[in-house]
């Protein structure tokens, strides 16, 4: 970004590095990542609502729909009107509560283990090599925020503070993720499910608070996630300034995410695929490649180039192995 003051977004960096093809590639990968996050939100809602109301079901035209699929459909119907909004100022403020929600969730899980009788006595296999690709993919997904860094930096009054902001964000995020991982392992060991809320004893108030906190987050963030994709589609010349077409585009996006969530309802594996394929590419590989392309001095042999090449090799390995493993697990469970 220091190389060109006109850079405002991540696709701008792709354009500067590789031209129109670079912009298109970055944009497609960014929007695919957002799309799968929206799918994950629906799967998350379906899983947790099914835990709260295991006997739920309804009939449409003689077809009985129950459990997870029913809750995915209901969630989509609830959030569908919010996707029509072009100005998401209010939702943006509400979604900022995600930080508080994450901390609340960790606190609730800690309470369940320390006070509500679950304890921290479970022991599983500490190192499972077979699960390492999935673990790396999930861990990568936790740090998939790189695509918004340029926009975040440009929105700051003092861009010189950006490095400090990043450091604080990564430290807080790592502490939050690490705490949840350790608590989950000590409480449930090898029996830990893809979402820790699915393990919690449902009758405890702290468990319900954890689940409700998990449920509220996607409801407030789904529209914020879908809007950049819809806006990109609507920016095509023949779709501009057409309100009915805008609603149609956003409705089709919602319907498509519902279909994917119902067809592939495996939260952990879809998350692993998103992290390994899209997360690694957007957050690790492309930034390094763009930097080398833009900054000629970085291509000179030295410590910096060796570090970048090392990051690229590790990232490529994680992407290939993680993507293969996650897709294999998805196909196996279909």
MOTA-V707112 format. One record per residue. N is the residue number from 1. RES is the residue in one small letter. SS is DSSP state (hx for helix, st for strand, lp for the rest). PSI is psi in degrees with one decimal (* if undefined). OMEGA is omega in whole degrees, -180 to 180 (none if undefined). Layout:
<<N	RES	SS	PSI	OMEGA> <N	RES	SS	PSI	OMEGA>>
This chain:
<<1	x	lp	-30.4	178> <2	x	lp	-21.4	-179> <3	x	lp	-21.9	-178> <4	x	lp	113.3	-178> <5	x	lp	-13.1	-179> <6	x	lp	-11.0	-180> <7	x	lp	123.2	-180> <8	x	lp	-28.8	-175> <9	x	lp	171.1	179> <10	x	hx	-44.8	176> <11	x	hx	-30.9	176> <12	x	hx	-38.0	179> <13	x	hx	-42.4	176> <14	x	hx	-38.0	180> <15	x	hx	-43.8	180> <16	x	hx	-36.4	-177> <17	x	hx	-45.3	-171> <18	x	hx	12.6	178> <19	x	hx	-156.6	-177> <20	x	hx	-36.3	179> <21	x	hx	-38.8	178> <22	x	hx	-42.6	177> <23	x	hx	-44.4	-179> <24	x	hx	-43.3	-179> <25	x	hx	-46.6	179> <26	x	hx	-44.0	-179> <27	x	hx	-46.6	-179> <28	x	hx	-45.7	-180> <29	x	hx	-39.4	178> <30	x	hx	-47.7	-177> <31	x	hx	-33.1	175> <32	x	hx	-40.3	179> <33	x	hx	-46.6	178> <34	x	hx	-39.9	-179> <35	x	hx	-46.1	-179> <36	x	hx	-28.5	174> <37	x	hx	-40.9	177> <38	x	hx	-40.3	177> <39	x	hx	-42.9	179> <40	x	hx	-38.4	179> <41	x	hx	-43.1	-179> <42	x	hx	-42.1	178> <43	x	hx	-42.0	179> <44	x	hx	-46.4	179> <45	x	hx	-45.3	-179> <46	x	hx	-44.8	-179> <47	x	hx	-48.3	-174> <48	x	hx	-36.1	177> <49	x	hx	-34.4	177> <50	x	hx	-33.4	177> <51	x	hx	-38.2	179> <52	x	hx	-39.4	-177> <53	x	lp	76.3	-173> <54	x	lp	-22.2	-176> <55	x	lp	14.9	-177> <56	x	lp	144.9	176> <57	x	st	159.4	177> <58	x	st	166.1	-176> <59	x	st	130.0	177> <60	x	st	116.2	179> <61	x	lp	42.9	178> <62	x	lp	-5.0	180> <63	x	st	120.7	-179> <64	x	st	124.3	179> <65	x	st	123.6	-178> <66	x	st	175.5	176> <67	x	hx	-140.9	-174> <68	x	hx	-44.2	-178> <69	x	hx	-40.2	179> <70	x	hx	-41.8	-180> <71	x	hx	-33.4	176> <72	x	hx	-44.0	179> <73	x	hx	-45.0	-180> <74	x	hx	-42.0	179> <75	x	hx	-42.9	179> <76	x	hx	-39.9	179> <77	x	hx	-36.4	-179> <78	x	hx	-43.6	-175> <79	x	hx	-11.9	-178> <80	x	hx	-50.5	-179> <81	x	hx	-29.5	-179> <82	x	hx	-22.8	-180> <83	x	hx	-14.5	179> <84	x	hx	-18.2	-176> <85	x	lp	132.5	176> <86	x	lp	-34.6	177> <87	x	lp	114.1	-176> <88	x	lp	32.2	-179> <89	x	hx	-47.3	-178> <90	x	hx	-45.7	-180> <91	x	hx	-33.8	180> <92	x	hx	-41.2	178> <93	x	hx	-40.3	180> <94	x	hx	-41.8	-179> <95	x	hx	-21.6	177> <96	x	lp	-18.8	176> <97	x	lp	-1.9	178> <98	x	hx	-33.7	178> <99	x	hx	-47.5	178> <100	x	hx	-38.8	-180> <101	x	hx	-40.1	-180> <102	x	hx	-44.2	179> <103	x	hx	-40.3	178> <104	x	hx	-40.5	-179> <105	x	hx	-45.5	179> <106	x	hx	-41.6	180> <107	x	hx	-40.4	179> <108	x	hx	-42.7	179> <109	x	hx	-40.8	177> <110	x	hx	-41.7	179> <111	x	hx	-42.9	179> <112	x	hx	-42.6	-179> <113	x	hx	-40.1	-173> <114	x	hx	-33.6	-172> <115	x	lp	-38.7	-172> <116	x	lp	10.5	169> <117	x	lp	-2.5	180> <118	x	lp	-42.0	178> <119	x	lp	179.9	-179> <120	x	lp	51.2	-172> <121	x	lp	-7.3	-178> <122	x	lp	144.2	176> <123	x	lp	127.9	177> <124	x	lp	-167.4	177> <125	x	lp	114.7	-172> <126	x	lp	-41.3	-180> <127	x	lp	111.2	-180> <128	x	lp	100.2	-175> <129	x	hx	-34.6	-179> <130	x	hx	-27.2	-180> <131	x	hx	-0.9	-176> <132	x	hx	-43.9	179> <133	x	hx	-41.3	179> <134	x	hx	-41.1	180> <135	x	hx	-44.1	179> <136	x	hx	-40.0	180> <137	x	hx	-43.2	179> <138	x	hx	-40.5	-179> <139	x	hx	-38.5	178> <140	x	hx	-39.2	-180> <141	x	hx	-32.3	-179> <142	x	lp	-21.2	-177> <143	x	lp	41.5	-177> <144	x	lp	21.5	-177> <145	x	hx	2.8	-174> <146	x	hx	-30.7	-176> <147	x	hx	-20.7	180> <148	x	hx	-2.8	-177> <149	x	hx	-45.0	179> <150	x	hx	-43.4	179> <151	x	hx	-41.4	179> <152	x	hx	-43.8	-179> <153	x	hx	-42.7	-179> <154	x	hx	-22.8	-179> <155	x	hx	-9.1	-178> <156	x	lp	144.7	177> <157	x	lp	-37.9	180> <158	x	lp	98.3	-176> <159	x	hx	-16.6	180> <160	x	hx	-18.9	180> <161	x	hx	1.6	-173> <162	x	hx	-40.3	180> <163	x	hx	-38.6	179> <164	x	hx	-37.8	178> <165	x	hx	-45.1	179> <166	x	hx	-44.6	-179> <167	x	hx	-45.4	179> <168	x	hx	-43.1	-179> <169	x	hx	-45.6	-177> <170	x	hx	-38.0	179> <171	x	hx	-46.9	-180> <172	x	hx	-43.9	-179> <173	x	hx	-46.2	-179> <174	x	hx	-42.0	178> <175	x	hx	-40.4	-179> <176	x	hx	-49.1	-180> <177	x	hx	-44.3	-179> <178	x	hx	-40.9	179> <179	x	hx	-45.1	-180> <180	x	hx	-41.0	-180> <181	x	hx	-46.5	-179> <182	x	hx	-43.9	179> <183	x	hx	-46.0	-179> <184	x	hx	-42.0	-180> <185	x	hx	-44.5	-178> <186	x	hx	-28.8	-178> <187	x	hx	-37.5	-172> <188	x	hx	-9.4	176> <189	x	hx	-132.5	-178> <190	x	hx	-9.9	-179> <191	x	hx	1.8	-180> <192	x	lp	131.1	-179> <193	x	lp	177.1	-176> <194	x	lp	-26.3	174> <195	x	lp	125.5	-176> <196	x	hx	-25.7	179> <197	x	hx	-23.4	179> <198	x	hx	-14.0	177> <199	x	lp	-21.3	-171> <200	x	lp	143.9	177> <201	x	lp	119.3	-168> <202	x	lp	-24.3	-175> <203	x	lp	-11.5	-180> <204	x	lp	140.1	-179> <205	x	hx	-40.5	-179> <206	x	hx	-35.9	178> <207	x	hx	-44.7	179> <208	x	hx	-39.6	178> <209	x	hx	-40.2	178> <210	x	hx	-43.9	-179> <211	x	hx	-43.9	179> <212	x	hx	-37.6	177> <213	x	hx	-41.0	178> <214	x	hx	-35.3	-177> <215	x	hx	-35.4	-176> <216	x	hx	-39.5	-176> <217	x	hx	-54.3	-180> <218	x	hx	-34.0	-179> <219	x	hx	-34.8	-178> <220	x	hx	-21.2	-173> <221	x	hx	-16.7	-175> <222	x	hx	-48.6	-178> <223	x	hx	-36.9	179> <224	x	hx	-35.6	-180> <225	x	hx	-40.6	-176> <226	x	hx	-31.8	-173> <227	x	hx	-45.3	179> <228	x	hx	-35.8	178> <229	x	hx	-47.1	-180> <230	x	hx	-41.7	-180> <231	x	hx	-40.8	179> <232	x	hx	-39.3	178> <233	x	hx	-38.0	-177> <234	x	hx	-16.6	-179> <235	x	lp	-5.8	175> <236	x	lp	144.5	-170> <237	x	hx	-43.0	-174> <238	x	hx	-1.8	180> <239	x	hx	-5.5	-174> <240	x	lp	142.8	173> <241	x	lp	29.7	176> <242	x	lp	105.4	-177> <243	x	hx	-45.9	179> <244	x	hx	-40.2	179> <245	x	hx	-38.4	179> <246	x	hx	-46.6	179> <247	x	hx	-39.9	180> <248	x	hx	-45.0	-180> <249	x	hx	-45.3	-178> <250	x	hx	-34.2	178> <251	x	hx	-42.5	178> <252	x	hx	-38.9	178> <253	x	hx	-44.7	179> <254	x	hx	-47.1	-179> <255	x	hx	-42.3	-179> <256	x	hx	-38.4	178> <257	x	hx	-34.3	176> <258	x	hx	-44.8	-180> <259	x	hx	-44.8	180> <260	x	hx	-42.4	-179> <261	x	hx	-36.0	180> <262	x	hx	-36.1	-178> <263	x	hx	-40.3	-179> <264	x	lp	74.9	-173> <265	x	lp	39.3	-176> <266	x	lp	93.9	-172> <267	x	hx	-53.7	-175> <268	x	hx	-42.0	-176> <269	x	hx	-39.0	177> <270	x	hx	-37.6	177> <271	x	hx	-42.4	180> <272	x	hx	-40.9	178> <273	x	hx	-45.6	180> <274	x	hx	-41.9	-179> <275	x	hx	-44.7	-175> <276	x	hx	-44.4	-176> <277	x	hx	-56.3	-175> <278	x	hx	-44.2	-178> <279	x	hx	-49.1	180> <280	x	hx	-43.1	-178> <281	x	hx	-48.8	-176> <282	x	hx	-37.7	-171> <283	x	hx	-18.7	-176> <284	x	hx	-55.2	-173> <285	x	hx	-53.3	-176> <286	x	hx	-42.1	178> <287	x	hx	-40.8	179> <288	x	hx	-45.0	-179> <289	x	hx	-43.0	179> <290	x	hx	-40.1	-179> <291	x	hx	-43.9	179> <292	x	hx	-36.3	-179> <293	x	hx	-41.2	-176> <294	x	hx	-42.0	-175> <295	x	lp	100.3	-176> <296	x	hx	-34.6	-179> <297	x	hx	-25.7	-180> <298	x	hx	-15.7	-179> <299	x	hx	-7.0	177> <300	x	lp	140.8	-177> <301	x	lp	129.8	-180> <302	x	lp	-172.2	-177> <303	x	hx	-42.1	-178> <304	x	hx	-45.8	-180> <305	x	hx	-40.0	179> <306	x	hx	-41.2	179> <307	x	hx	-43.7	-179> <308	x	hx	-44.3	178> <309	x	hx	-40.0	177> <310	x	hx	-44.0	178> <311	x	hx	-41.8	180> <312	x	hx	-42.5	-179> <313	x	hx	-44.8	179> <314	x	hx	-42.0	179> <315	x	hx	-43.3	180> <316	x	hx	-41.2	178> <317	x	hx	-45.6	179> <318	x	hx	-38.4	-179> <319	x	hx	-48.0	-177> <320	x	hx	-52.3	-178> <321	x	hx	-43.8	-179> <322	x	hx	-42.8	179> <323	x	hx	-45.7	179> <324	x	hx	-46.6	-178> <325	x	hx	-45.7	-178> <326	x	hx	-42.1	178> <327	x	hx	-39.1	178> <328	x	hx	-41.7	180> <329	x	hx	-38.0	178> <330	x	hx	-47.4	-180> <331	x	hx	-38.7	-179> <332	x	hx	-37.6	-175> <333	x	hx	-5.9	179> <334	x	lp	*	none>>
